């Protein structure tokens, strides 16, 4: 039978010499490779003392945003929940009462807002779907937990600190990622 390609090679089946039987050249070559790695920069990062730099497009934990006056941006339109392919977002809407103008931006707000991080695939579609720029993915890792209930974040855990009353905490939580919405 004719081979399809001419890439086949003949294997040398001659007996090994005495120096080849000792495997000394092969051992020396392997040790040289091992010792060369001793002088290279270590790729290990000593977390939590050191943190590695993230890409500009890194997607971490979700954050519910506030405006400059400290009011919640979310209007419970449900577009983020509809856009989520993993169905990780659940919300319930409520109407703003008299005297709550300093808490909520619009007449409608999210009374209940939950994200199941076990389902979330960090795709960022919820961030893109939001017309009010109320949700964004921060540069924070999802922490480890021992029970499943600890991975379901409610509205109070997701809400960014108030920029009026807690300015330092707001700036730290925002991390330079908070943007003004285009449609204001």
Backbone as a printed PyTorch tensor [residue, N CA C, xyz], in Angstrom:
tensor([[[  0.8340,  -1.1700,   0.0000],
         [  0.0000,   0.0000,   0.0000],
         [  0.8830,   1.2390,   0.0000]],

        [[  0.5460,   2.1860,  -0.8020],
         [  1.2990,   3.4310,  -0.9590],
         [  0.9070,   4.4190,   0.1580]],

        [[  1.8970,   5.0600,   0.8790],
         [  1.5440,   6.0510,   1.8990],
         [  0.9930,   7.3200,   1.2470]],

        [[  0.0880,   7.9900,   1.9720],
         [ -0.5140,   9.2060,   1.4420],
         [  0.4580,  10.3760,   1.4460]],

        [[  1.3370,  10.4330,   2.4410],
         [  2.3360,  11.5050,   2.5160],
         [  3.7230,  10.8900,   2.6140]],

        [[  4.7210,  11.7110,   2.3830],
         [  6.0990,  11.2380,   2.4920],
         [  6.7310,  11.6880,   3.8060]],

        [[  5.9490,  11.7930,   4.8370],
         [  6.4400,  12.2660,   6.1220],
         [  6.9250,  11.1380,   7.0250]],

        [[  6.7700,   9.9350,   6.6540],
         [  7.1870,   8.8310,   7.5190],
         [  8.7100,   8.7710,   7.5960]],

        [[  9.2280,   8.3830,   8.7780],
         [ 10.6690,   8.2860,   8.9910],
         [ 10.9990,   6.8770,   9.4580]],

        [[ 12.1410,   6.4460,   9.0490],
         [ 12.6080,   5.1460,   9.4900],
         [ 13.1640,   5.2640,  10.9040]],

        [[ 12.7870,   4.3510,  11.7840],
         [ 13.2750,   4.3400,  13.1460],
         [ 14.5700,   3.5410,  13.1920]],

        [[ 15.5860,   4.1200,  13.8430],
         [ 16.8790,   3.4480,  13.9690],
         [ 16.7830,   2.3950,  15.0680]],

        [[ 16.9110,   1.1340,  14.7310],
         [ 16.7800,   0.0300,  15.6800],
         [ 18.1320,  -0.5600,  16.0800]],

        [[ 19.2030,   0.1850,  15.8480],
         [ 20.5260,  -0.3460,  16.1970],
         [ 20.6830,  -0.3640,  17.7190]],

        [[ 21.4780,  -1.2800,  18.2780],
         [ 21.6340,  -1.3570,  19.7370],
         [ 22.3060,  -0.0960,  20.2890]],

        [[ 21.9720,   0.2570,  21.5440],
         [ 22.5150,   1.4550,  22.1670],
         [ 23.9660,   1.2210,  22.5740]],

        [[ 24.7430,   2.3110,  22.5480],
         [ 26.1340,   2.2410,  22.9890],
         [ 26.1620,   2.2970,  24.5150]],

        [[ 27.3660,   2.1140,  25.0780],
         [ 27.5120,   2.1080,  26.5360],
         [ 27.1300,   3.4630,  27.1540]],

        [[ 27.5430,   4.5750,  26.5250],
         [ 27.2150,   5.9030,  27.0750],
         [ 25.7160,   6.1930,  26.9630]],

        [[ 25.0740,   5.6770,  25.9240],
         [ 23.6340,   5.8540,  25.8020],
         [ 22.8790,   5.0330,  26.8430]],

        [[ 23.4260,   3.8850,  27.2140],
         [ 22.7810,   3.0490,  28.2290],
         [ 22.8480,   3.6910,  29.6130]],

        [[ 23.8540,   4.5210,  29.8860],
         [ 23.9730,   5.1820,  31.1880],
         [ 23.0090,   6.3700,  31.3180]],

        [[ 22.5140,   6.8800,  30.2230],
         [ 21.5960,   8.0080,  30.1720],
         [ 22.1860,   9.2850,  30.7730]],

        [[ 23.5120,   9.3860,  30.8850],
         [ 24.1310,  10.5620,  31.4720],
         [ 23.8990,  11.8340,  30.6540]],

        [[ 24.0410,  11.7940,  29.3330],
         [ 23.7640,  13.0300,  28.5840],
         [ 22.3180,  13.5070,  28.7430]],

        [[ 21.4010,  12.5890,  28.8010],
         [ 19.9920,  12.9610,  28.9590],
         [ 19.7180,  13.5230,  30.3470]],

        [[ 20.3190,  12.9360,  31.3730],
         [ 20.1560,  13.4220,  32.7340],
         [ 20.7700,  14.8090,  32.8680]],

        [[ 21.9500,  15.0240,  32.2900],
         [ 22.6070,  16.3310,  32.3610],
         [ 21.7720,  17.3950,  31.6390]],

        [[ 21.1780,  17.0330,  30.5190],
         [ 20.3380,  17.9750,  29.7810],
         [ 19.1000,  18.3450,  30.6110]],

        [[ 18.4780,  17.3680,  31.2430],
         [ 17.3110,  17.6250,  32.0850],
         [ 17.6550,  18.4750,  33.2930]],

        [[ 18.8090,  18.2160,  33.9280],
         [ 19.2220,  19.0210,  35.0860],
         [ 19.5480,  20.4580,  34.6720]],

        [[ 20.0960,  20.6450,  33.4820],
         [ 20.3860,  21.9920,  33.0070],
         [ 19.0970,  22.7930,  32.8210]],

        [[ 18.0750,  22.1450,  32.3070],
         [ 16.7760,  22.8170,  32.1500],
         [ 16.2030,  23.1690,  33.5210]],

        [[ 16.2910,  22.2550,  34.4850],
         [ 15.7700,  22.4910,  35.8280],
         [ 16.4960,  23.6470,  36.5040]],

        [[ 17.8250,  23.6620,  36.4270],
         [ 18.5920,  24.7300,  37.0700],
         [ 18.3910,  26.0750,  36.3780]],

        [[ 18.0860,  26.0690,  35.0970],
         [ 17.8450,  27.3410,  34.4090],
         [ 16.5660,  28.0080,  34.9160]],

        [[ 15.6140,  27.2130,  35.4080],
         [ 14.3740,  27.7800,  35.9380],
         [ 14.5670,  28.4020,  37.3210]],

        [[ 15.6390,  28.0840,  38.0060],
         [ 15.8920,  28.6670,  39.3200],
         [ 16.1620,  30.1630,  39.2360]],

        [[ 16.6850,  30.6320,  38.1240],
         [ 17.0790,  32.0240,  37.9920],
         [ 16.0580,  32.8650,  37.2290]],

        [[ 14.9370,  32.2720,  36.8600],
         [ 13.8890,  33.0190,  36.1660],
         [ 12.9400,  33.6350,  37.1760]],

        [[ 12.1950,  34.6580,  36.7390],
         [ 11.2180,  35.3160,  37.5970],
         [ 10.0830,  34.3410,  37.8990]],

        [[  9.6770,  34.2960,  39.1700],
         [  8.6230,  33.3710,  39.5680],
         [  7.2590,  33.9100,  39.1450]],

        [[  6.4260,  33.0530,  38.5730],
         [  5.0920,  33.5170,  38.1650],
         [  4.1010,  33.5590,  39.3270]],

        [[  4.4610,  33.0230,  40.4760],
         [  3.5490,  32.9670,  41.6070],
         [  3.3960,  34.3310,  42.2600]],

        [[  2.1750,  34.6800,  42.5890],
         [  1.8870,  35.9240,  43.2950],
         [  1.4260,  35.5590,  44.6950]],

        [[  1.9760,  36.2160,  45.6900],
         [  1.6570,  35.9200,  47.0830],
         [  0.3560,  36.6170,  47.4640]],

        [[ -0.7760,  36.0190,  47.0290],
         [ -2.0910,  36.5750,  47.3470],
         [ -2.3800,  36.3140,  48.8100]],

        [[ -2.9090,  37.1380,  49.5750],
         [ -3.5600,  38.4270,  49.4560],
         [ -2.6340,  39.6070,  49.6520]],

        [[ -1.3430,  39.3900,  49.9780],
         [ -0.4340,  40.5260,  50.1520],
         [ -0.1950,  41.2430,  48.8260]],

        [[ -0.0950,  40.4940,  47.7550],
         [  0.1000,  41.0590,  46.4280],
         [ -1.1310,  40.7550,  45.5830]],

        [[ -1.4620,  41.6620,  44.7140],
         [ -2.5420,  41.4080,  43.7630],
         [ -2.0160,  41.6000,  42.3630]],

        [[ -2.5110,  40.8170,  41.4520],
         [ -2.0580,  40.9250,  40.0780],
         [ -2.8720,  41.9850,  39.3490]],

        [[ -2.2760,  42.6220,  38.3730],
         [ -3.0310,  43.6230,  37.6120],
         [ -4.0570,  42.9350,  36.7100]],

        [[ -5.2190,  43.5330,  36.6160],
         [ -6.2770,  42.9680,  35.7980],
         [ -6.3660,  43.6790,  34.4660]],

        [[ -6.9340,  43.0220,  33.5200],
         [ -7.1980,  43.6080,  32.2200],
         [ -8.2950,  44.6590,  32.3670]],

        [[ -8.3640,  45.5740,  31.4310],
         [ -9.4100,  46.5950,  31.4630],
         [-10.7950,  45.9970,  31.2570]],

        [[-10.8720,  44.8180,  30.6740],
         [-12.1640,  44.1900,  30.4020],
         [-12.5030,  43.0920,  31.4090]],

        [[-11.7990,  43.0400,  32.5360],
         [-12.0830,  42.0360,  33.5660],
         [-13.4710,  42.2620,  34.1410]],

        [[-14.2160,  41.1770,  34.3300],
         [-15.5640,  41.2640,  34.8900],
         [-15.6100,  40.5060,  36.1990]],

        [[-15.8680,  41.2310,  37.2840],
         [-15.9450,  40.6240,  38.5990],
         [-17.3490,  40.6670,  39.1490]],

        [[-17.4550,  40.9100,  40.4560],
         [-18.7550,  40.9520,  41.1130],
         [-19.5990,  42.1230,  40.6200]],

        [[-20.8960,  41.9330,  40.6770],
         [-21.8310,  42.9680,  40.2520],
         [-21.9530,  44.0430,  41.3190]],

        [[-22.2280,  45.2580,  40.8790],
         [-22.4410,  46.3930,  41.7740],
         [-23.6450,  47.1630,  41.2590]],

        [[-24.5600,  47.4980,  42.1720],
         [-25.6730,  48.3790,  41.8270],
         [-25.2300,  49.8120,  42.0790]],

        [[-25.3470,  50.6400,  41.0840],
         [-24.7950,  51.9840,  41.0980],
         [-25.7820,  53.0020,  41.6740]],

        [[-25.2470,  54.1040,  42.1490],
         [-26.0300,  55.2530,  42.6110],
         [-25.6430,  56.4640,  41.7720]],

        [[-26.4900,  57.4900,  41.8080],
         [-26.1200,  58.7260,  41.1220],
         [-25.3220,  59.6170,  42.0760]],

        [[-25.0040,  60.8240,  41.6450],
         [-24.1460,  61.7200,  42.4210],
         [-24.8070,  62.1850,  43.7200]],

        [[-26.1310,  62.1510,  43.7650],
         [-26.8570,  62.5690,  44.9670],
         [-27.1270,  61.4100,  45.9230]],

        [[-26.6970,  60.2020,  45.5820],
         [-26.8630,  59.0440,  46.4490],
         [-28.1340,  58.2600,  46.2170]],

        [[-28.8880,  58.6000,  45.1800],
         [-30.1210,  57.8730,  44.8830],
         [-29.8100,  56.6520,  44.0220]],

        [[-30.6020,  55.6090,  44.1850],
         [-30.4020,  54.3860,  43.4080],
         [-30.7740,  54.6290,  41.9550]],

        [[-29.9570,  54.1200,  41.0450],
         [-30.2150,  54.3010,  39.6190],
         [-31.2200,  53.2880,  39.0790]],

        [[-31.3080,  52.1170,  39.6960],
         [-32.1400,  51.0340,  39.1680],
         [-33.6120,  51.4110,  39.1920]],

        [[-34.2770,  51.2370,  38.0440],
         [-35.7070,  51.5150,  37.9360],
         [-36.5220,  50.2400,  37.7940]],

        [[-35.9050,  49.1040,  38.0450],
         [-36.5730,  47.7960,  37.9910],
         [-37.2590,  47.5580,  36.6580]],

        [[-36.6070,  47.9220,  35.5710],
         [-37.1880,  47.6920,  34.2510],
         [-37.1180,  46.2230,  33.8570]],

        [[-36.1670,  45.4830,  34.4330],
         [-36.0700,  44.0550,  34.1760],
         [-35.2560,  43.6830,  32.9540]],

        [[-34.6490,  44.6560,  32.2900],
         [-33.8740,  44.3420,  31.0920],
         [-32.6310,  43.5070,  31.4200]],

        [[-32.0300,  43.7460,  32.5880],
         [-30.8520,  42.9580,  32.9630],
         [-31.2380,  41.5010,  33.2020]],

        [[-32.3930,  41.2700,  33.8260],
         [-32.8500,  39.9010,  34.0840],
         [-33.2100,  39.1910,  32.7880]],

        [[-33.7790,  39.9250,  31.8420],
         [-34.1390,  39.3330,  30.5570],
         [-32.8890,  39.0300,  29.7380]],

        [[-31.8830,  39.9010,  29.8110],
         [-30.6600,  39.7130,  29.0190],
         [-29.7640,  38.6190,  29.5740]],

        [[-29.9200,  38.2670,  30.8480],
         [-29.0450,  37.2800,  31.4810],
         [-29.3030,  35.8850,  30.9120]],

        [[-28.3270,  35.2840,  30.2220],
         [-28.5530,  33.9520,  29.6500],
         [-28.6140,  32.8520,  30.7060]],

        [[-28.0500,  33.0820,  31.8710],
         [-28.0470,  32.0720,  32.9250],
         [-29.2300,  32.2240,  33.8790]],

        [[-30.0620,  33.2480,  33.6750],
         [-31.2080,  33.5370,  34.5330],
         [-30.7970,  33.6480,  35.9940]],

        [[-29.7380,  34.4090,  36.2380],
         [-29.1940,  34.5510,  37.5810],
         [-29.7860,  35.7400,  38.3260]],

        [[-30.4870,  36.6260,  37.6510],
         [-30.9950,  37.8510,  38.2670],
         [-32.5040,  37.7410,  38.4710]],

        [[-32.9450,  38.0410,  39.7050],
         [-34.3740,  38.1330,  39.9960],
         [-34.6370,  39.4760,  40.6580]],

        [[-35.7940,  40.0650,  40.3470],
         [-36.1260,  41.3630,  40.9360],
         [-37.6250,  41.5110,  41.0550]],

        [[-38.0100,  42.3710,  41.9900],
         [-39.4030,  42.7600,  42.1640],
         [-39.4500,  44.2790,  42.1950]],

        [[-40.4020,  44.8550,  41.4700],
         [-40.5230,  46.3020,  41.3900],
         [-41.5110,  46.8110,  42.4340]],

        [[-41.3090,  48.0590,  42.8230],
         [-42.2350,  48.7450,  43.7370],
         [-42.2970,  50.2100,  43.3310]],

        [[-43.3590,  50.8840,  43.7620],
         [-43.5250,  52.3040,  43.4420],
         [-43.0010,  53.1490,  44.5870]],

        [[-42.3640,  54.2580,  44.2270],
         [-41.8180,  55.1780,  45.2090],
         [-42.9500,  55.8910,  45.9430]],

        [[-42.8330,  55.9850,  47.2580],
         [-43.8280,  56.6610,  48.0850],
         [-43.4350,  58.1360,  48.2350]],

        [[-44.3560,  58.9280,  48.7360],
         [-44.0620,  60.3380,  49.0040],
         [-42.9960,  60.4370,  50.0850]],

        [[-42.0300,  61.3020,  49.8780],
         [-40.9520,  61.4740,  50.8450],
         [-39.7380,  60.6090,  50.5570]],

        [[-39.8020,  59.7550,  49.5430],
         [-38.6670,  58.8920,  49.1970],
         [-37.9190,  59.3920,  47.9620]],

        [[-38.0890,  60.6580,  47.6280],
         [-37.4350,  61.2060,  46.4410],
         [-35.9210,  61.2290,  46.5830]],

        [[-35.4230,  61.3010,  47.8230],
         [-33.9770,  61.3050,  48.0300],
         [-33.3770,  59.9020,  47.9990]],

        [[-34.2130,  58.8550,  47.9850],
         [-33.7210,  57.4730,  47.9500],
         [-33.7040,  56.8930,  46.5350]],

        [[-34.7390,  57.1830,  45.7640],
         [-34.8870,  56.5770,  44.4420],
         [-35.0160,  57.6650,  43.3880]],

        [[-34.4370,  57.4000,  42.2540],
         [-34.3590,  58.3750,  41.1940],
         [-35.6480,  58.5070,  40.3950]],

        [[-36.2770,  57.3980,  40.1460],
         [-37.5020,  57.3660,  39.3330],
         [-38.6900,  56.9550,  40.2080]],

        [[-39.8850,  56.9300,  39.6040],
         [-41.0830,  56.5600,  40.3460],
         [-41.0930,  55.0860,  40.7050]],

        [[-40.4040,  54.2800,  39.9260],
         [-40.3590,  52.8380,  40.1620],
         [-38.9490,  52.4640,  40.5850]],

        [[-38.8200,  51.5150,  41.5090],
         [-37.5060,  51.0760,  41.9730],
         [-37.5360,  49.5800,  42.2470]],

        [[-36.3920,  49.0000,  42.4320],
         [-36.2890,  47.5670,  42.7150],
         [-36.4170,  47.3480,  44.2180]],

        [[-37.5440,  46.7930,  44.6410],
         [-37.7450,  46.5000,  46.0630],
         [-36.9170,  45.2840,  46.4500]],

        [[-36.8140,  44.3250,  45.5480],
         [-36.0090,  43.1220,  45.7810],
         [-35.1310,  42.9370,  44.5470]],

        [[-33.8470,  42.7450,  44.7570],
         [-32.9040,  42.5300,  43.6550],
         [-31.8980,  41.4940,  44.1230]],

        [[-31.8480,  40.3530,  43.4670],
         [-30.9280,  39.2810,  43.8610],
         [-30.1890,  38.7540,  42.6490]],

        [[-28.9210,  38.4200,  42.8730],
         [-28.1150,  37.7790,  41.8370],
         [-27.5410,  36.5000,  42.4250]],

        [[-27.7970,  35.3890,  41.7570],
         [-27.2570,  34.1020,  42.1640],
         [-25.9030,  33.9290,  41.4720]],

        [[-24.8240,  34.1120,  42.2260],
         [-23.4810,  34.0560,  41.6370],
         [-23.0660,  32.6350,  41.2420]],

        [[-23.7690,  31.6220,  41.7130],
         [-23.4820,  30.2660,  41.2730],
         [-23.9600,  30.0480,  39.8390]],

        [[-24.9510,  30.7950,  39.4360],
         [-25.4540,  30.7040,  38.0700],
         [-24.7480,  31.6680,  37.1260]],

        [[-24.3060,  32.7970,  37.6500],
         [-23.7390,  33.8690,  36.8260],
         [-22.5240,  33.3800,  36.0440]],

        [[-22.4590,  33.7560,  34.7800],
         [-21.3220,  33.3780,  33.9370],
         [-20.4430,  34.5850,  33.6150]],

        [[-20.7000,  35.7240,  34.2770],
         [-19.9010,  36.9430,  34.1460],
         [-19.7450,  37.3670,  32.6780]],

        [[-20.8490,  37.3110,  31.9560],
         [-20.8060,  37.6640,  30.5360],
         [-20.9070,  39.1690,  30.3120]],

        [[-21.4880,  39.9120,  31.2540],
         [-21.6100,  41.3520,  31.1220],
         [-22.8130,  41.8120,  30.3270]],

        [[-23.7020,  40.9020,  29.9540],
         [-24.8750,  41.3050,  29.1810],
         [-25.8480,  42.1300,  30.0170]],

        [[-25.8810,  41.8960,  31.3270],
         [-26.7440,  42.7020,  32.1930],
         [-26.2580,  44.1490,  32.2150]],

        [[-24.9690,  44.3270,  32.2160],
         [-24.3800,  45.6680,  32.2060],
         [-24.7000,  46.3990,  30.9070]],

        [[-24.6370,  45.6750,  29.8060],
         [-24.9210,  46.2780,  28.5040],
         [-26.4010,  46.5810,  28.3170]],

        [[-27.2720,  45.7610,  28.9200],
         [-28.7070,  45.9210,  28.7210],
         [-29.2980,  47.0640,  29.5370]],

        [[-28.6420,  47.4620,  30.6030],
         [-29.2080,  48.4630,  31.5100],
         [-29.1900,  49.8560,  30.8800]],

        [[-30.3680,  50.4720,  30.6900],
         [-30.3940,  51.8030,  30.0800],
         [-30.0040,  52.9200,  31.0420]],

        [[-30.0370,  52.6590,  32.3360],
         [-29.7450,  53.6850,  33.3400],
         [-28.3450,  53.5520,  33.9340]],

        [[-27.5380,  52.6270,  33.4470],
         [-26.2010,  52.3690,  33.9740],
         [-26.2540,  52.0640,  35.4750]],

        [[-27.2650,  51.2810,  35.8450],
         [-27.4850,  50.9730,  37.2550],
         [-26.6570,  49.7950,  37.7260]],

        [[-26.2220,  48.9390,  36.8400],
         [-25.4470,  47.7650,  37.2390],
         [-24.1750,  47.7200,  36.4150]],

        [[-23.0920,  47.3810,  37.0640],
         [-21.8440,  47.1490,  36.3430],
         [-21.0590,  46.0650,  37.0600]],

        [[-20.1260,  45.4620,  36.3490],
         [-19.2970,  44.4060,  36.9110],
         [-18.0010,  45.0450,  37.3780]],

        [[-17.7080,  44.8990,  38.6630],
         [-16.5530,  45.5630,  39.2720],
         [-15.2820,  44.7460,  39.0480]],

        [[-14.2090,  45.1830,  39.6610],
         [-12.9260,  44.4820,  39.5760],
         [-12.6670,  43.6610,  40.8340]],

        [[-13.7170,  43.1240,  41.4350],
         [-13.6140,  42.3560,  42.6680],
         [-13.9240,  40.8970,  42.3890]],

        [[-13.1390,  40.0170,  42.9920],
         [-13.3850,  38.5770,  42.8770],
         [-14.6150,  38.1790,  43.6580]],

        [[-15.2240,  37.0830,  43.2660],
         [-16.2770,  36.4700,  44.0760],
         [-15.5890,  35.6880,  45.1920]],

        [[-15.8750,  36.0180,  46.4590],
         [-15.1880,  35.3380,  47.5550],
         [-15.6490,  33.8890,  47.7070]],

        [[-14.8090,  33.0920,  48.3460],
         [-15.1470,  31.6970,  48.5900],
         [-16.1460,  31.6150,  49.7360]],

        [[-16.9460,  30.5660,  49.7270],
         [-17.9410,  30.3770,  50.7650],
         [-18.1810,  28.8880,  50.9330]],

        [[-18.6830,  28.5050,  52.1050],
         [-18.9130,  27.0970,  52.3820],
         [-20.3460,  26.6550,  52.1320]],

        [[-21.2760,  27.5820,  52.0260],
         [-22.6500,  27.1860,  51.7410],
         [-23.1690,  27.9420,  50.5320]],

        [[-24.1680,  27.3760,  49.8920],
         [-24.7060,  27.9370,  48.6670],
         [-25.4350,  29.2520,  48.9010]],

        [[-26.0470,  29.4120,  50.0580],
         [-26.8150,  30.6180,  50.3440],
         [-25.9280,  31.8550,  50.3770]],

        [[-24.6390,  31.6920,  50.6820],
         [-23.7190,  32.8200,  50.7170],
         [-23.3930,  33.3840,  49.3570]],

        [[-23.7570,  32.6870,  48.2840],
         [-23.4850,  33.1610,  46.9270],
         [-24.6750,  33.8780,  46.2970]],

        [[-25.7550,  34.0050,  47.0320],
         [-26.9110,  34.7430,  46.5310],
         [-26.8630,  36.1220,  47.1690]],

        [[-26.5350,  37.1260,  46.3630],
         [-26.3700,  38.4830,  46.8550],
         [-27.6760,  39.2510,  46.7010]],

        [[-28.0860,  39.9120,  47.7870],
         [-29.3070,  40.7140,  47.7240],
         [-28.9500,  42.1620,  47.4120]],

        [[-29.9660,  43.0070,  47.4030],
         [-29.7920,  44.3940,  47.0010],
         [-28.8400,  45.1440,  47.9270]],

        [[-28.9230,  44.9160,  49.2270],
         [-28.0700,  45.6320,  50.1750],
         [-26.5960,  45.2600,  50.0030]],

        [[-26.3060,  44.0230,  49.6330],
         [-24.9190,  43.5990,  49.4230],
         [-24.3670,  44.1170,  48.1030]],

        [[-25.2310,  44.3260,  47.1230],
         [-24.7960,  44.7740,  45.8010],
         [-24.7050,  46.2890,  45.6720]],

        [[-25.4460,  47.0160,  46.4930],
         [-25.5370,  48.4660,  46.3640],
         [-24.2290,  49.1310,  46.7690]],

        [[-23.7590,  50.0290,  45.9280],
         [-22.5200,  50.7630,  46.1860],
         [-22.7770,  51.7490,  47.3310]],

        [[-21.7690,  52.0870,  48.1430],
         [-21.9880,  53.0480,  49.2330],
         [-22.4550,  54.4100,  48.7210]],

        [[-23.1240,  55.1280,  49.5730],
         [-23.6790,  56.4340,  49.2210],
         [-22.5430,  57.4470,  49.0190]],

        [[-22.4710,  58.1070,  47.8550],
         [-21.3750,  59.0600,  47.6080],
         [-21.4760,  60.3300,  48.4420]],

        [[-22.6450,  60.6310,  48.9850],
         [-22.8120,  61.8460,  49.7880],
         [-22.3420,  61.6030,  51.2110]],

        [[-22.7650,  60.5050,  51.8060],
         [-22.4420,  60.2480,  53.2130],
         [-21.1560,  59.4590,  53.3980]],

        [[-20.8050,  58.5910,  52.4490],
         [-19.6130,  57.7440,  52.5730],
         [-18.7280,  57.9210,  51.3360]],

        [[-18.1210,  59.0800,  51.1910],
         [-17.3730,  59.4190,  49.9840],
         [-16.1760,  58.5010,  49.7490]],

        [[-15.3830,  58.2140,  50.7820],
         [-14.1940,  57.3710,  50.6170],
         [-14.5810,  55.9400,  50.2430]],

        [[-15.5890,  55.4060,  50.9050],
         [-16.0410,  54.0430,  50.6010],
         [-16.6250,  53.9660,  49.1970]],

        [[-17.3080,  55.0230,  48.7690],
         [-17.8660,  55.0740,  47.4210],
         [-16.7570,  55.0540,  46.3760]],

        [[-15.7310,  55.8810,  46.5590],
         [-14.6300,  55.9440,  45.5860],
         [-13.8580,  54.6290,  45.5390]],

        [[-13.6900,  53.9880,  46.6920],
         [-12.9990,  52.7030,  46.7190],
         [-13.8250,  51.6330,  46.0120]],

        [[-15.1130,  51.6210,  46.2680],
         [-15.9880,  50.6300,  45.6400],
         [-16.1370,  50.8800,  44.1490]],

        [[-16.1470,  52.1370,  43.7490],
         [-16.2960,  52.4680,  42.3320],
         [-15.0570,  52.0610,  41.5530]],

        [[-13.8860,  52.2950,  42.0990],
         [-12.6480,  51.8610,  41.4580],
         [-12.4230,  52.4410,  40.0810]],

        [[-12.9490,  53.6180,  39.7980],
         [-12.7380,  54.2260,  38.4870],
         [-13.6310,  53.6680,  37.4030]],

        [[-14.5290,  52.7660,  37.7470],
         [-15.3740,  52.1350,  36.7390],
         [-16.7420,  52.7880,  36.6010]],

        [[-17.1130,  53.6850,  37.5070],
         [-18.4290,  54.3090,  37.4490],
         [-18.4300,  55.3530,  36.3390]],

        [[-19.4080,  55.2620,  35.4720],
         [-19.5230,  56.1940,  34.3550],
         [-20.8720,  56.8770,  34.4210]],

        [[-20.9340,  58.0640,  33.8960],
         [-22.2290,  58.7420,  33.7880],
         [-22.9690,  58.1540,  32.6150]],

        [[-24.2580,  57.9180,  32.7660],
         [-25.0260,  57.3530,  31.6450],
         [-25.1490,  58.3640,  30.4970]],

        [[-25.3120,  57.8440,  29.3160],
         [-25.3690,  58.6680,  28.1130],
         [-26.7030,  59.3820,  28.0060]],

        [[-27.7770,  58.7730,  28.5040],
         [-29.1120,  59.3050,  28.2740],
         [-29.5720,  60.2860,  29.3400]],

        [[-28.6930,  60.8600,  30.1580],
         [-29.1040,  61.8410,  31.1530],
         [-29.2470,  63.2060,  30.5260]]])
